[in-house]
Amino acid sequence: MTAFVKEEFTWDGMYLMYRGRHSKSVNMEVARPNCHPSWVGKPKPEFIARFKYGYKPYKAWINFLVKNVAVEEYIKLQEESTPVQAMRTLGYKGKC
C-alpha cells in the first residue's frame, strides 16, 4: 500500500486530483496514447473528488487522506461508491 504525499495533490477550484505514483498507477502515455509530450513518463492523475457548490473542504480532505489512508484503499472505496461515502467509511468527520 502506498501513502498519500501532500505535495502530489492538485486543486483547480473544482477538482481534487492526485498525481503521485502508487501500485495501480499507469503512465499517461499508456492511459492516453495521444497525450502531450510533457506528460510522457508521468503517472495519470487519479480523481479524488469534485467540489462543485458551496463550501470546498479540499484542504481538510488532503490532510485526512495523508494522515490516515493508503492511495489504493481510497481509490477502491471511491470506485465502489462516491467520494463522500468513501470518506465517511474511512472515518472522516468533517464537512463534505
KOLTOR-132285 format. One line per field, with one value per residue: residue number from 1; residue in three letters; chain; x negated, y negated, z of N, C-alpha, C, CB in turn. Coordinates in steps of 0.2 Angstrom, whole numbers, plus 5000, padded with zeros to 4 digits. Each point is the difference from the previous one (the first is absolute). Glycine has a CB too. Layout:
KOLTOR-132285
pos	(NUM,...) .
code	(ALA,...) .
unit	(A,...) .
n.u	(X,...) .
n.v	(Y,...) .
n.w	(Z,...) .
ca.u	(X,...) .
ca.v	(Y,...) .
ca.w	(Z,...) .
c.u	(X,...) .
c.v	(Y,...) .
c.w	(Z,...) .
cb.u	(X,...) .
cb.v	(Y,...) .
cb.w	(Z,...) .
//
This chain:
KOLTOR-132285
pos	(1,2,3,4,5,6,7,8,9,10,11,12,13,14,15,16,17,18,19,20,21,22,23,24,25,26,27,28,29,30,31,32,33,34,35,36,37,38,39,40,41,42,43,44,45,46,47,48,49,50,51,52,53,54,55,56,57,58,59,60,61,62,63,64,65,66,67,68,69,70,71,72,73,74,75,76,77,78,79,80,81,82,83,84,85,86,87,88,89,90,91,92,93,94,95,96) .
code	(MET,THR,ALA,PHE,VAL,LYS,GLU,GLU,PHE,THR,TRP,ASP,GLY,MET,TYR,LEU,MET,TYR,ARG,GLY,ARG,HIS,SER,LYS,SER,VAL,ASN,MET,GLU,VAL,ALA,ARG,PRO,ASN,CYS,HIS,PRO,SER,TRP,VAL,GLY,LYS,PRO,LYS,PRO,GLU,PHE,ILE,ALA,ARG,PHE,LYS,TYR,GLY,TYR,LYS,PRO,TYR,LYS,ALA,TRP,ILE,ASN,PHE,LEU,VAL,LYS,ASN,VAL,ALA,VAL,GLU,GLU,TYR,ILE,LYS,LEU,GLN,GLU,GLU,SER,THR,PRO,VAL,GLN,ALA,MET,ARG,THR,LEU,GLY,TYR,LYS,GLY,LYS,CYS) .
unit	(A,A,A,A,A,A,A,A,A,A,A,A,A,A,A,A,A,A,A,A,A,A,A,A,A,A,A,A,A,A,A,A,A,A,A,A,A,A,A,A,A,A,A,A,A,A,A,A,A,A,A,A,A,A,A,A,A,A,A,A,A,A,A,A,A,A,A,A,A,A,A,A,A,A,A,A,A,A,A,A,A,A,A,A,A,A,A,A,A,A,A,A,A,A,A,A) .
n.u	(4996,4993,5000,5011,4985,5009,4994,5013,5012,5001,5011,5005,5008,5005,4989,4995,4989,4993,4988,4997,4995,5013,4994,5009,4987,5004,4987,5011,4995,5012,5012,4998,4992,5002,4991,4996,4987,5005,5006,4985,5001,5015,5006,5012,5001,5006,5014,4994,5014,5007,4998,5015,5001,4991,4988,4987,4998,4988,4994,5009,4995,4985,5001,5007,4990,4988,5006,5005,4993,4988,5002,5008,5011,5005,5002,5010,5010,5001,5005,5012,5007,4998,4984,5011,4997,4984,5001,5010,4990,4989,5010,5005,5006,4999,5013,5002) .
n.v	(5006,4989,4992,4991,4994,4988,5000,5009,4987,4994,4991,4997,4993,5016,5010,5004,5005,5010,4994,5014,5010,5007,5014,4992,4990,5005,4990,4990,5012,5010,4989,4995,5012,4984,4997,4986,5008,4995,5015,5007,5007,4997,5013,4997,4986,5013,4991,4995,4995,4994,4989,4999,4990,4991,5000,5002,5011,4998,4998,5012,5010,4997,5004,5014,5005,4998,5008,5014,5006,5010,4989,5013,4994,4989,5009,5009,4989,4993,5014,5002,4985,4988,4997,5001,5015,4999,4990,5010,5013,4991,4996,4987,4995,4989,4995,5012) .
n.w	(5000,4991,5015,4991,4995,5009,4985,4993,5003,4984,5009,4983,5014,5001,5004,5016,4987,5010,4989,5010,4990,5005,4996,4988,4993,4985,4997,4998,4990,5006,5000,4985,4988,5001,5015,4994,4994,5015,5001,4995,5015,5007,5008,4989,5011,5009,4995,5016,4995,4988,5012,4989,5012,5010,5005,4989,5015,4986,5015,5005,4988,5003,5015,4997,4990,5009,5012,4992,4986,4995,4988,5002,5010,4990,4988,5008,5004,4986,4993,5010,4998,4994,5002,5011,5002,5002,5012,5007,4999,5008,5013,4990,5015,4986,4995,4990) .
ca.u	(5004,4996,5003,5001,4995,5004,4998,5002,5007,5001,5006,5002,5006,5006,4997,4994,4997,4993,4995,4995,4999,5003,5000,5005,4999,4997,4997,5004,4999,5004,5007,5002,4995,4999,4999,4995,4993,4998,5003,4997,4996,5003,5006,5006,5003,5005,5005,5002,5006,5002,5004,5003,5004,4999,4994,4996,4995,4995,4994,5001,5000,4993,4997,5003,4997,4993,4999,5004,5003,4996,5003,5004,5006,5005,5002,5004,5006,5003,5003,5006,5005,4998,4995,5003,5001,4993,4998,5004,4998,4993,5001,5000,5006,5001,5005,4999) .
ca.v	(4994,4994,4994,4994,4995,4994,4995,5003,4998,4994,4997,4995,4996,5005,5007,5002,5005,5003,5002,5004,5008,5006,5006,5001,4995,5001,4994,4996,5002,5007,4998,4995,5000,4994,4995,4995,5002,4999,5005,5007,5002,4998,5004,4997,4997,5003,4996,5001,4998,4994,4995,4996,4995,4998,5001,5004,5002,5004,5000,5005,5007,5002,5002,5006,5006,5000,5003,5006,5004,5002,4998,5005,5001,4995,5001,5006,4998,4995,5003,5004,4995,4993,4997,4999,5006,5002,4997,5002,5006,5000,4997,4992,4996,4993,4998,5003) .
ca.w	(5000,4999,5004,4996,5001,4999,4995,4993,4999,4997,5000,4995,5001,5000,5000,5004,4996,5003,4995,5003,4998,5005,4997,4994,4995,4993,4997,4995,4994,5000,5001,4995,4995,4996,5005,4998,5002,5007,5005,5000,5006,5006,5001,4999,5006,5003,5002,5007,5001,4996,5005,4995,5002,5007,5004,4996,5005,4997,5004,5006,4997,4999,5006,5003,4996,5001,5007,5002,4995,4995,4994,4997,5005,4998,4993,5000,5003,4996,4994,5002,5002,4998,5004,5007,5003,5001,5006,5006,5002,5002,5007,5000,5004,4998,4996,4993) .
c.u	(4996,5003,5001,4994,5003,4998,5002,5007,5000,5007,5001,5006,5007,4998,4994,4998,4994,4996,4994,5000,5003,5000,5004,4999,4998,4998,5005,5000,5004,5007,5003,4994,4998,4999,4994,4993,4998,5003,4996,4996,5003,5007,5007,5003,5006,5005,5001,5007,5002,5004,5003,5003,4998,4993,4996,4994,4995,4993,5001,5000,4993,4997,5003,4997,4993,4998,5003,5001,4994,5004,5004,5006,5005,5003,5005,5007,5004,5003,5006,5006,4999,4995,5002,5001,4994,4997,5003,4998,4993,5000,4999,5006,5001,5005,4998,5003) .
c.v	(4994,4994,4995,4995,4994,4996,5003,4999,4994,4998,4995,4996,5004,5007,5001,5006,5002,5002,5004,5007,5004,5006,5001,4995,5002,4993,4997,5003,5007,4998,4996,5000,4993,4994,4995,5003,4999,5004,5007,5001,4999,5004,4997,4998,5004,4995,5001,4998,4994,4996,4995,4994,4998,5001,5005,5002,5004,5001,5005,5007,5002,5002,5006,5006,5001,5004,5007,5005,5002,4998,5006,5001,4994,5001,5006,4998,4994,5002,5004,4996,4993,4998,4998,5006,5004,4997,5002,5007,5001,4996,4993,4997,4993,4999,5003,4996) .
c.w	(5000,5003,4995,5002,4999,4994,4993,4999,4996,5000,4995,5002,5000,5001,5005,4997,5004,4994,5002,4997,5006,4996,4994,4995,4993,4998,4996,4993,4999,5000,4994,4995,4996,5005,4998,5002,5007,5005,4999,5006,5007,5001,4998,5006,5002,5002,5007,5001,4996,5005,4996,5003,5008,5003,4996,5005,4997,5004,5006,4997,4999,5006,5003,4996,5001,5007,5001,4995,4995,4993,4997,5004,4998,4993,4999,5002,4996,4994,5001,5002,4998,5005,5007,5004,5002,5006,5006,5003,5003,5007,5000,5003,4998,4995,4993,4995) .
cb.u	(5009,4996,4994,5013,4991,5000,4990,4992,5004,4991,5000,4994,4994,5006,5005,5004,5005,5006,5003,5000,4990,5007,4997,5008,4998,5008,4989,4999,4989,4990,4998,5008,5003,5007,5004,5008,4997,4999,5011,5000,4990,4995,4993,5002,4995,4993,5006,4988,4999,5000,4992,5002,5010,5012,5006,5003,5009,5005,4997,5007,5011,4999,4999,5010,5008,4998,5000,5005,5012,4994,4990,4989,4993,4994,4989,4990,4995,4992,4989,4992,5002,5012,4995,5006,5011,4999,4997,5009,5007,4995,4995,4993,4997,4988,5003,5000) .
cb.v	(5006,5004,5004,5002,5007,5000,4997,5009,5005,5003,5003,5007,4990,4992,5001,4995,4996,5003,4989,4993,4998,4992,5004,5005,4992,5010,5004,4990,4993,5007,5001,4993,5012,5004,5008,4991,4999,4989,4994,4999,4999,4988,5006,5008,4989,5010,5000,4998,5004,5005,5002,5010,5003,5003,4997,4995,5000,4997,4988,4991,4998,4992,4988,4994,4997,4990,4988,4993,4996,5009,4993,5006,5005,4992,4996,5008,5003,4992,5000,5009,5007,4998,4996,4990,5001,5003,4990,4992,5004,5001,5010,5001,5008,4999,4990,5011) .
cb.w	(5006,4989,5011,5000,4996,5013,5007,5001,5011,4992,5013,4992,4996,4993,4988,5011,4989,5011,4995,5010,4993,5007,5012,5008,5010,4998,5001,5007,4999,5005,5012,5007,4999,4991,5009,5002,4988,4997,5000,4987,4993,4999,5009,4990,4997,5004,4989,5003,5012,4989,5009,4994,4992,5001,5011,4989,5009,4989,4997,5006,4994,4991,5002,5003,4992,4993,5004,5007,5002,5007,4998,4996,5009,5008,4996,5002,5011,5004,4996,5004,5010,4996,4990,4995,4994,4988,4993,4996,4990,4989,5004,4989,5010,5002,5006,5005) .
//
